[in-house]
Amino acid sequence: MPRPEKPLPIEALGLEQMKAVLNVPDVRDLLGIRDRAILEVLYSTGIRRSELTGLELTDLNPERHTIQIRRGKGRKDRIVPVGERALFWTARYLDEVRPRLVLDAAQRALFLTSYGEPFNPDVVSRMVTRYIQRAEIGRSGSCHLIRRTCATHMLENGADIRFIQQLLGHEKLETTSIYTETSIETLKAVHSRTHPAENPDSQNDRSGLQ
């Protein structure tokens, strides 16, 4: 029987491309601050869109730099770290924006729409897609592209794949290993360090090989 094709997963954004996306929301606007906070949390944590929309106020722990994911994929809970920059923008959102959006004091959702309601995952996807398009980086994608970018950037900076597995909430290591297939920067660094033709002495030899 012929073997099924195994196409490469979508390539992650580069660092400058990701910065361009993060800088698209107009943070002079209240909803721009909220959207920047959402993008920063997605990039910092690599959580799924459904996990982001399910976040409640008490799931964020700024002191411990963590977010608790409740009922993630497979209905499993986990705790993930969240970075300083994401915490900064989330704090701005909580201080300046959320109080103006909330209509019901009993509302516990962390991120609210302009109608004061929790986000639907599809709405977040459309929002992220628009920001990627507006960044004019020659790429298209949505929340999963940012999730992949988070994992790839961490792998390229030396994170152990087992940590990435825990961060992303993958049950099997094989699922996480897919992300290494697009980590071309790591492969390029290893190639430059180990391939004989990349040796400085070899580069100085202009005679060429016949």
N, C-alpha and C positions, 0 to 999 in steps of 0.2 A: 504494500500500500504506500502511496506517496506520502511523505511527511507534510504536515500542515505548515504553512508559512508562519514565520515568527517575526513580524515587523518590529523595528525598534520603537520604543515608546517615544512620545513627543519630547523634544529636547527642551531642557529648562532654559529660562531666561538668563542672560548674562547679568553681571552685577550692575553695570551701567543701565541696562535695559530695565532692571527691576527698580532702580532709583528713579528712572524716568516715569514709571507707572506710579510710584508712591507720591511723586511730586505733582501729579495731575490735579487732584482735588484742590479747589480754591479754599484755603484755610482762613480766608477773611470772611467766609460764609459759615454759618452754624452747621449746615448739613455737610459742608466740605470738611469741617473738623471731624464730624462723625465718620464720614467715609474714609478719611485718612486713618482714623483709629482702626476701622475695620480692616483696611488693607495691611496696616502694620501688624495687627494681631494675626491675620492669616499668614503673613510672611514669617513672623517671628516663631510661631508655634507649629505651622504646617497642619493645622486642624482642618477637618472637612467642613464644607459649607453648612451641613446640617448640625454639626457640633457647634459652630459659631452661633447659629440662630437659636440654638437651645441653651446658650449661656444665660445664667441668672446672675444678679448682682453679687450674691454670696459666693459664686464660683471663682471670682477674681480675688486673689490675695496679694495685694501690692507689696506688703511687707516681706513675704516669702518669695515673691517673684514667680508665682505659680497661677495656673488656671486649672480648675477641676472640670473634667469632661464627664458628664453624666449620661449614661445610656448611649455611648458611642456605638460604632458598628459592632454588631453582635451583642448589643445591649450591655456592653462592658464599660465600667468606669475606669478612668485613669487620671493622673495628675501630670501636667506638662509644664515646663518652664516657659516664662515669657520675658522677653528682653526689656532693657531700660527704655529704649525708644518707643516701643509699643506701649509700655506703661505710661510714658509721658503723654502720648496722644490720647490714650484712654482716659487718663486723669483730666485732661482738658475737656474731653467730651462729657465726662461725668459732672464736672464743675460748671461748664458753660452752656452745654447743649441739652443734655437729657432732662434737666429740670424744666426746660421750655417745651419739651415734647410730651412728657408724661401727662396723661389725662386722668389716670386712676392711681391713687396712692398705693394701691395693693399690687400694681404691676411690678413684677420681679425680673422681667427680661432685661438683660444688660443693654443690648442695642435695640433702639426703637425706630420705626419709620416716622415720617412726618405726620402720620395720623395717630401717633402714640401707641402703636401696636408692635408686637414682635415681628421680625422679618420672616417672610417665607423664603426657604432656600433658593427657589427659582428667581426671586427678586434680587437676592444678593448676587447670584450668577450673572444676571443681566447687567447689574451695576458694574461688576468687576470687568465684564466683557467690554463695556463702553469705555472704561478707564484705560484698558489695554489698547483699544483702538485709538483713543485720543492721545496716547503717549507717542504715537507715530514711530514705533520701533520696528515696523515691518513684521509683526507677529500678531497672531490672534489666539484667543484662549480665554479661560475663565478661572474659577477658584482652584480647580485641580492643577492648572499650570503653576499657580503660585505655591501650592502644596509641594509640587515636584521641585520647584526652584528652591524652596527652603531646604529640602532634603539634599539636593545636589550641592548647594553652596556649603552646607555643613560637611558633607563627605569630602569635598575638595579642600576643605580646611582642616581635615584630619580627624573628623568625628568617627568613632567606631560604628560600624553598620548595625550592631546590636542596640546601640543607643538610639539610632535613627528608627529602628524597628519599634522600640518602646515609645518614642515621640509620636510616631504616626499611628500607633495603635494597630499594627499589623500582627495577626496571629502567627503567621509563618514567616520565617526569615527569607524564604524564597520570594515572597512578595516584595520585600524590601530590596532584595538584590537586583531587581529590575532597575532601580534607580542608579546603580553603579554602571549600567550599560550606557548611560548618557553623560557620565562624568568625564568628559573628554579632557578637561583641564588637568585632571589627575593623571590620565594616561599620557598626555603631552609632557608633563613634568617628569614622569618615569622614563619616557622615551629619551628626553633630552639628557637625563642623568646617566642612562645605561647604554644607549646605542653607540657602538664604536664610531660611527660617522659623525657623532655629535661631540666627540673628543676635541678639545682645542687644537691639539697637534694635527688632527686630521683636517680640521677646517683651514689650517694654515697651508696645507698641501694643495696648491692650485694646479698641480700637474694632471690630476684626474686619473681615473682607472680605465683601462681599455679592456 
